[in-house]
Amino acid sequence: MLRDIQKDLSLTQVANVACLPGIVGPSLAMPDIHWGYGFPIGGVAAFDLDRGVVSPGGVGYDINCGVRLMRSNLKRNSLKDKLKNLIDAIYRNIPAGVGSRRKDLKLSPTDESKVMKNGAAWAIEQGFGISQDLGHIEERGCISGANPELVSNKAKDRGRSQLGTVGSGNHFIEIAYVAEIYQEEAAKVLRLEKDSVTIMIHSGSRGFGHQVCDDFLSVMLEASKKYGIELPDKQLACAPITSKEGKNYLSAMACAANFAFANRQLMTHWVRESFHQVLDVPLKELGLDLIYDVCHNIAKVEEFNLQGKKRKLCIHRKGATRAFPPDHPTLPLDYKSIGQPVLIPGDMGRYSFVLLGTKRAMEDTFGSTCHGAGRVMSRHQAIKVAKGRAIIREMADKGILVRSAGKRTVVEEISEAYKDVAKVVNVVHMAGIGKRVVKLIPLAVLKG
């Protein structure tokens, strides 16, 4: 893995982040690290609230790209004859692909402002989901401090028709099953049984978040000059957290993060509907309950115990997952005894993992761990490697159905383009910053 990491400039990016003003402790990289804009993907850094900075490059373009996992009462054998119909129904009900849009959800400017302020709660108020979902979402599905007035009209226009869509790239909806259980008691708390069916949704804030990031990069470049911040890399453009520019970015970022929470909540509702339509089983009997939803790209103020003192810090996680331990005050009651669920998707052809946050993560990585496998090939390289191959047929031969808006995305997402997520998770597990609970193997995948 280290050899792969050394092939790009991601380690230089980790060192560059360590040069930013007000950083507390080390600039960190998770084992799925690879090159990104400014910060590496897989980068984590904590900043003092008075002397530190906030950087859009430390959050990324897809603000609150994240993952949520649902469990079910179904066993994989019960889906044998229905799997194709299920993934087809999800494909019909949830638009996917580059620039995908919804035609059946008319979002007024007033509604969009409510989405920005209230996140997943807005979706549930509109009938898309149940109130119990909120307790199993990071920050209860809403980042505080959102101010829609600080979001450009261009960002709002881009987002309005994209709410409730998967998007493209590495985003997906995956039907899988529990293949291995490593911790029986924790799995019981999560209500995950051997061979039980799960659904994972990976998406973010779509064009809305991309535009918010783009709008603030130029603002932050000017702010860096204004406040005399020397940048080792222009992509690390930033502003003091206490400055007007810093506060404005955090407020606009919260709007995009809440948009992403609402986006995943809507898709959760339509996944449930798809299962109900195809299987003709009452929703209560299906047991499609939300296990958890985590952010991957976010900057948040969180409290830590440093050298015996409680201290609030602004944590940048870019391609990294929060991993809080048992008894943490932010966790829902049913997870207090085990810790926060950590969802680590792999590539579409292998497996994914559910872990739990640990006390060691709080001590070593500001309550953070990896977020996925991490790319080892660019999309262009993946296309070259896959030339002449029928990837969808290869996947079907392995027992995995794939639906996609276009063949190109599937080719770009071949397994060889990623590290083996089992190796990444093993590093995390052995380092003690996440405890392995179950392994999931895909049955059917909807790609963007």
ChimeraX attribute file (.defattr): number of C-alpha atoms within 10 A of each C-alpha:
attribute: neighborCount
match mode: 1-to-1
recipient: residues
	/A:1	13
	/A:2	8
	/A:3	7
	/A:4	13
	/A:5	18
	/A:6	12
	/A:7	12
	/A:8	14
	/A:9	13
	/A:10	23
	/A:11	20
	/A:12	14
	/A:13	25
	/A:14	24
	/A:15	15
	/A:16	18
	/A:17	27
	/A:18	19
	/A:19	13
	/A:20	23
	/A:21	19
	/A:22	18
	/A:23	21
	/A:24	17
	/A:25	14
	/A:26	15
	/A:27	20
	/A:28	23
	/A:29	27
	/A:30	25
	/A:31	26
	/A:32	30
	/A:33	30
	/A:34	26
	/A:35	22
	/A:36	20
	/A:37	19
	/A:38	24
	/A:39	34
	/A:40	28
	/A:41	31
	/A:42	30
	/A:43	33
	/A:44	30
	/A:45	27
	/A:46	28
	/A:47	23
	/A:48	20
	/A:49	19
	/A:50	12
	/A:51	13
	/A:52	20
	/A:53	24
	/A:54	33
	/A:55	28
	/A:56	32
	/A:57	24
	/A:58	29
	/A:59	30
	/A:60	28
	/A:61	23
	/A:62	25
	/A:63	33
	/A:64	30
	/A:65	27
	/A:66	27
	/A:67	26
	/A:68	25
	/A:69	24
	/A:70	21
	/A:71	24
	/A:72	21
	/A:73	16
	/A:74	18
	/A:75	16
	/A:76	17
	/A:77	13
	/A:78	12
	/A:79	15
	/A:80	10
	/A:81	9
	/A:82	14
	/A:83	21
	/A:84	16
	/A:85	16
	/A:86	21
	/A:87	25
	/A:88	18
	/A:89	18
	/A:90	24
	/A:91	22
	/A:92	12
	/A:93	17
	/A:94	22
	/A:95	22
	/A:96	28
	/A:97	20
	/A:98	16
	/A:99	16
	/A:100	20
	/A:101	21
	/A:102	17
	/A:103	9
	/A:104	7
	/A:105	12
	/A:106	12
	/A:107	16
	/A:108	11
	/A:109	12
	/A:110	8
	/A:111	13
	/A:112	22
	/A:113	20
	/A:114	18
	/A:115	27
	/A:116	29
	/A:117	25
	/A:118	24
	/A:119	30
	/A:120	28
	/A:121	25
	/A:122	24
	/A:123	23
	/A:124	19
	/A:125	12
	/A:126	9
	/A:127	12
	/A:128	19
	/A:129	22
	/A:130	15
	/A:131	13
	/A:132	11
	/A:133	20
	/A:134	21
	/A:135	19
	/A:136	25
	/A:137	22
	/A:138	20
	/A:139	16
	/A:140	19
	/A:141	27
	/A:142	26
	/A:143	23
	/A:144	17
	/A:145	15
	/A:146	25
	/A:147	18
	/A:148	21
	/A:149	12
	/A:150	15
	/A:151	25
	/A:152	15
	/A:153	12
	/A:154	13
	/A:155	20
	/A:156	21
	/A:157	15
	/A:158	18
	/A:159	22
	/A:160	21
	/A:161	21
	/A:162	25
	/A:163	31
	/A:164	30
	/A:165	25
	/A:166	32
	/A:167	27
	/A:168	20
	/A:169	17
	/A:170	16
	/A:171	22
	/A:172	22
	/A:173	29
	/A:174	25
	/A:175	23
	/A:176	24
	/A:177	27
	/A:178	24
	/A:179	18
	/A:180	15
	/A:181	19
	/A:182	14
	/A:183	13
	/A:184	14
	/A:185	12
	/A:186	21
	/A:187	18
	/A:188	10
	/A:189	12
	/A:190	19
	/A:191	14
	/A:192	23
	/A:193	21
	/A:194	17
	/A:195	18
	/A:196	20
	/A:197	27
	/A:198	27
	/A:199	26
	/A:200	24
	/A:201	24
	/A:202	21
	/A:203	29
	/A:204	33
	/A:205	32
	/A:206	30
	/A:207	26
	/A:208	29
	/A:209	31
	/A:210	19
	/A:211	25
	/A:212	26
	/A:213	24
	/A:214	14
	/A:215	18
	/A:216	23
	/A:217	21
	/A:218	13
	/A:219	16
	/A:220	24
	/A:221	19
	/A:222	16
	/A:223	20
	/A:224	21
	/A:225	14
	/A:226	10
	/A:227	12
	/A:228	10
	/A:229	17
	/A:230	14
	/A:231	18
	/A:232	16
	/A:233	13
	/A:234	15
	/A:235	19
	/A:236	25
	/A:237	28
	/A:238	32
	/A:239	29
	/A:240	25
	/A:241	23
	/A:242	15
	/A:243	15
	/A:244	11
	/A:245	20
	/A:246	21
	/A:247	16
	/A:248	20
	/A:249	29
	/A:250	24
	/A:251	23
	/A:252	25
	/A:253	31
	/A:254	29
	/A:255	34
	/A:256	38
	/A:257	34
	/A:258	30
	/A:259	37
	/A:260	32
	/A:261	36
	/A:262	28
	/A:263	24
	/A:264	29
	/A:265	31
	/A:266	23
	/A:267	24
	/A:268	27
	/A:269	18
	/A:270	20
	/A:271	24
	/A:272	20
	/A:273	18
	/A:274	22
	/A:275	22
	/A:276	18
	/A:277	15
	/A:278	17
	/A:279	17
	/A:280	11
	/A:281	11
	/A:282	12
	/A:283	15
	/A:284	11
	/A:285	11
	/A:286	17
	/A:287	14
	/A:288	23
	/A:289	23
	/A:290	25
	/A:291	23
	/A:292	21
	/A:293	28
	/A:294	28
	/A:295	29
	/A:296	26
	/A:297	29
	/A:298	29
	/A:299	28
	/A:300	20
	/A:301	14
	/A:302	13
	/A:303	13
	/A:304	16
	/A:305	12
	/A:306	13
	/A:307	7
	/A:308	7
	/A:309	8
	/A:310	10
	/A:311	13
	/A:312	17
	/A:313	22
	/A:314	22
	/A:315	27
	/A:316	27
	/A:317	32
	/A:318	35
	/A:319	32
	/A:320	29
	/A:321	28
	/A:322	28
	/A:323	29
	/A:324	28
	/A:325	26
	/A:326	17
	/A:327	16
	/A:328	17
	/A:329	10
	/A:330	14
	/A:331	23
	/A:332	18
	/A:333	12
	/A:334	12
	/A:335	20
	/A:336	15
	/A:337	15
	/A:338	21
	/A:339	24
	/A:340	27
	/A:341	29
	/A:342	29
	/A:343	27
	/A:344	25
	/A:345	23
	/A:346	25
	/A:347	22
	/A:348	27
	/A:349	23
	/A:350	17
	/A:351	20
	/A:352	27
	/A:353	22
	/A:354	23
	/A:355	27
	/A:356	24
	/A:357	27
	/A:358	24
	/A:359	19
	/A:360	18
	/A:361	21
	/A:362	20
	/A:363	14
	/A:364	16
	/A:365	21
	/A:366	28
	/A:367	23
	/A:368	30
	/A:369	36
	/A:370	33
	/A:371	32
	/A:372	29
	/A:373	25
	/A:374	26
	/A:375	22
	/A:376	22
	/A:377	19
	/A:378	13
	/A:379	18
	/A:380	10
	/A:381	12
	/A:382	20
	/A:383	20
	/A:384	12
	/A:385	16
	/A:386	17
	/A:387	10
	/A:388	8
	/A:389	11
	/A:390	12
	/A:391	18
	/A:392	18
	/A:393	13
	/A:394	13
	/A:395	19
	/A:396	14
	/A:397	10
	/A:398	13
	/A:399	13
	/A:400	21
	/A:401	24
	/A:402	22
	/A:403	21
	/A:404	18
	/A:405	18
	/A:406	14
	/A:407	14
	/A:408	13
	/A:409	20
	/A:410	25
	/A:411	22
	/A:412	22
	/A:413	25
	/A:414	21
	/A:415	19
	/A:416	16
	/A:417	22
	/A:418	20
	/A:419	21
	/A:420	22
	/A:421	24
	/A:422	18
	/A:423	14
	/A:424	22
	/A:425	28
	/A:426	15
	/A:427	17
	/A:428	21
	/A:429	18
	/A:430	11
	/A:431	13
	/A:432	17
	/A:433	28
	/A:434	32
	/A:435	24
	/A:436	22
	/A:437	22
	/A:438	21
	/A:439	21
	/A:440	27
	/A:441	23
	/A:442	26
	/A:443	27
	/A:444	25
	/A:445	24
	/A:446	25
	/A:447	27
	/A:448	28
